[in-house]
Amino acid sequence: MNTDYYTLGRTGLRVSRLALGTMTFGTDWGWGADKETARALFNAYADAGGNFYDTADGYTGGISETWLGEFIAERSLRDRAVVATKFTFNGEPGNPNAGGNGRKNILRAVDASLKRLGTDYIDLYILHCWDRLTPAEEAMRTLDDLVRAGKIRHVGLSDVPGWYAGRAQAVAELRGWEPVSSIQLEYSLVQRNIEHEFVPFGAAHGVGVTVWSPLGSGLLSGKYKPGAQGQGRLETLRGSTNPGFQKFTERNWRIVAELEAVAKEAGRSMASVALNWVANRPGIASVILGATKVDQLQANLAALDFTLDPALTARLDEVSRPDTPFPYSFFGDETQGMITGGAAVGDKPDGYRANVRIPAGAGAGVT
Ligand SMILES: NC(=O)c1ccc[n+]([C@@H]2O[C@H](COP(=O)([O-])OP(=O)(O)OC[C@H]3O[C@@H](n4cnc5c(N)ncnc54)[C@H](OP(=O)(O)O)[C@@H]3O)[C@@H](O)[C@H]2O)c1
């Protein structure tokens, strides 16, 4: 495993470029790992030098947090481990205030997560999903209170609209509250929509983009074929109405076919090429690995140990290029020419980032 650490956002927190996702810790959802396997996944990651663990209060009914806390304690790794967890999803059916991003739920959720994790602080506390209701001011002020109370160290967002993320960051900066350091979103060869809004947001505002489902829930491992039955999460969830699991589309099969050809030429597995591609995209701080088996994880941990030939990268860029809907379609070269009066305005030289507060020494992708 590549043991380089990146700083998360503008913080002094150093995290592995490959994080360990623990959404598969527990079999409650029908596609995870039992406790022995989860412990082996944890140990394989820790032994390889990884330090960044991702969980959520809603994963497998709290089992994920509980086991992660136990595994960290078993090896006395709490000081070494960077633990990210999340709140939003409801912990008590029938009680509308046991979910969402309001102050009452955040304060309930943080204590429940601390208890399950068996720790007295969370390194990165993440708003899991926009609840379409709570003002960014309420969530950000509450999260700042938690930093001051010593219960959490840093603040993250996940699965929110771009305008909400921008407002959350602006209000935190204006009020001197703890800013957003990380934004966790789905990103892979089969899901590149975040490139329009969130990657530029992260680069401009010091927010590290952390990637979930980098293999499209396993699709990019190549083990699923059109019209055939496969084995794994996507097969278990075939017919699911959750948009994250609807991966068997004509467009995606074209991407998988090109990935297969590229991986063959590179002499690497499809999964490692897909992970390498996404980790090296601009603005990406960390990629969260998911696995149900130790051999999957061992193979994926080697995904950054090689450099993909630029010609092969270009083929993957091309086959997976996302549509450019309005208003992004309006920001292209033609419009820019109308703005600059036809004068050529090139990119700023390296190191000239007057309007972008990125720490000295940080390069592309290190936000
Ligand atoms: N913030 C959010 O809303 C959000 C949402 C989703 C996930 N996440 C986080 O992101 C983490 C990773 O997401 P993900 O699990 O969806 O990632 P993923 O990399 O897209 O999918 C991982 C799954 O693919 C299969 N797989 C992985 N490596 C493989 C290999 N080498 N060969 C064959 N199959 C392989 C395994 O499932 P099977 O064995 O079942 O096929 C594995 O569980 C999660 O654990 C969680 O921490 C966050």
The ligand as an SDF file (V2000), in Angstrom:
LIG
                    3D

 48 52  0  0  0  0  0  0  0  0999 V2000
  -21.4610    8.9230    2.3020 N   0  0  0  0  0  0  0  0  0  0  0  0
  -22.2140    8.0380    1.6890 C   0  0  0  0  0  0  0  0  0  0  0  0
  -23.3750    8.2990    1.3730 O   0  0  0  0  0  0  0  0  0  0  0  0
  -21.6380    6.6770    1.3790 C   0  0  0  0  0  0  0  0  0  0  0  0
  -22.3520    5.8040    0.5350 C   0  0  0  0  0  0  0  0  0  0  0  0
  -21.7830    4.5650    0.2310 C   0  0  0  0  0  0  0  0  0  0  0  0
  -20.5470    4.2110    0.7670 C   0  0  0  0  0  0  0  0  0  0  0  0
  -19.8900    5.0670    1.6120 N   0  0  0  0  0  0  0  0  0  0  0  0
  -18.5730    4.7150    2.1970 C   0  0  0  0  0  0  0  0  0  0  0  0
  -17.7040    4.3060    1.1510 O   0  0  0  0  0  0  0  0  0  0  0  0
  -17.1910    2.9960    1.4240 C   0  0  0  0  0  0  0  0  0  0  0  0
  -16.9250    2.2810    0.1050 C   0  0  0  0  0  0  0  0  0  0  0  0
  -18.1290    2.2180   -0.6570 O   0  0  0  0  0  0  0  0  0  0  0  0
  -18.4720    0.9150   -1.4790 P   0  0  0  0  0  0  0  0  0  0  0  0
  -18.3760   -0.2770   -0.5840 O   0  0  0  0  0  0  0  0  0  0  0  0
  -19.7390    1.1730   -2.1910 O   0  0  0  0  0  0  0  0  0  0  0  0
  -17.2250    0.8910   -2.4880 O   0  0  0  0  0  0  0  0  0  0  0  0
  -17.0030    0.1240   -3.8860 P   0  0  0  0  0  0  0  0  0  0  0  0
  -15.5120    0.0210   -4.0120 O   0  0  0  0  0  0  0  0  0  0  0  0
  -17.7270    0.7960   -4.9860 O   0  0  0  0  0  0  0  0  0  0  0  0
  -17.6580   -1.3160   -3.6950 O   0  0  0  0  0  0  0  0  0  0  0  0
  -17.0760   -2.2140   -2.7960 C   0  0  0  0  0  0  0  0  0  0  0  0
  -17.6460   -3.6200   -3.0500 C   0  0  0  0  0  0  0  0  0  0  0  0
  -17.2310   -4.0840   -4.3280 O   0  0  0  0  0  0  0  0  0  0  0  0
  -16.8610   -5.4630   -4.2430 C   0  0  0  0  0  0  0  0  0  0  0  0
  -15.3930   -5.5190   -4.4770 N   0  0  0  0  0  0  0  0  0  0  0  0
  -14.4440   -4.6890   -3.9440 C   0  0  0  0  0  0  0  0  0  0  0  0
  -13.2230   -5.0240   -4.4030 N   0  0  0  0  0  0  0  0  0  0  0  0
  -13.3800   -6.0580   -5.2450 C   0  0  0  0  0  0  0  0  0  0  0  0
  -12.4670   -6.8190   -6.0080 C   0  0  0  0  0  0  0  0  0  0  0  0
  -11.1570   -6.5620   -5.9860 N   0  0  0  0  0  0  0  0  0  0  0  0
  -12.9800   -7.8300   -6.7620 N   0  0  0  0  0  0  0  0  0  0  0  0
  -14.3150   -8.0820   -6.7860 C   0  0  0  0  0  0  0  0  0  0  0  0
  -15.2170   -7.3980   -6.0590 N   0  0  0  0  0  0  0  0  0  0  0  0
  -14.7610   -6.3820   -5.2970 C   0  0  0  0  0  0  0  0  0  0  0  0
  -17.2470   -5.9020   -2.8330 C   0  0  0  0  0  0  0  0  0  0  0  0
  -18.6260   -6.2660   -2.7960 O   0  0  0  0  0  0  0  0  0  0  0  0
  -19.1820   -7.7420   -3.0780 P   0  0  0  0  0  0  0  0  0  0  0  0
  -18.1920   -8.7170   -2.5320 O   0  0  0  0  0  0  0  0  0  0  0  0
  -20.5030   -7.7740   -2.3980 O   0  0  0  0  0  0  0  0  0  0  0  0
  -19.3020   -7.8220   -4.5490 O   0  0  0  0  0  0  0  0  0  0  0  0
  -17.1170   -4.6120   -2.0510 C   0  0  0  0  0  0  0  0  0  0  0  0
  -17.8430   -4.6060   -0.8420 O   0  0  0  0  0  0  0  0  0  0  0  0
  -18.2530    2.3490    2.3230 C   0  0  0  0  0  0  0  0  0  0  0  0
  -17.7310    1.2970    3.1200 O   0  0  0  0  0  0  0  0  0  0  0  0
  -18.6480    3.5430    3.1870 C   0  0  0  0  0  0  0  0  0  0  0  0
  -17.6850    3.7260    4.2150 O   0  0  0  0  0  0  0  0  0  0  0  0
  -20.4230    6.2920    1.9080 C   0  0  0  0  0  0  0  0  0  0  0  0
  1  2  1  0
  2  3  2  0
  2  4  1  0
  4  5  1  0
  4 48  2  0
  5  6  2  0
  6  7  1  0
  7  8  2  0
  8  9  1  0
  8 48  1  0
  9 10  1  0
  9 46  1  0
 10 11  1  0
 11 12  1  0
 11 44  1  0
 12 13  1  0
 13 14  1  0
 14 15  2  0
 14 16  1  0
 14 17  1  0
 17 18  1  0
 18 19  2  0
 18 20  1  0
 18 21  1  0
 21 22  1  0
 22 23  1  0
 23 24  1  0
 23 42  1  0
 24 25  1  0
 25 26  1  0
 25 36  1  0
 26 27  1  0
 26 35  1  0
 27 28  2  0
 28 29  1  0
 29 30  1  0
 29 35  2  0
 30 31  1  0
 30 32  2  0
 32 33  1  0
 33 34  2  0
 34 35  1  0
 36 37  1  0
 36 42  1  0
 37 38  1  0
 38 39  2  0
 38 40  1  0
 38 41  1  0
 42 43  1  0
 44 45  1  0
 44 46  1  0
 46 47  1  0
M  CHG  2   8   1  16  -1
M  END
$$$$
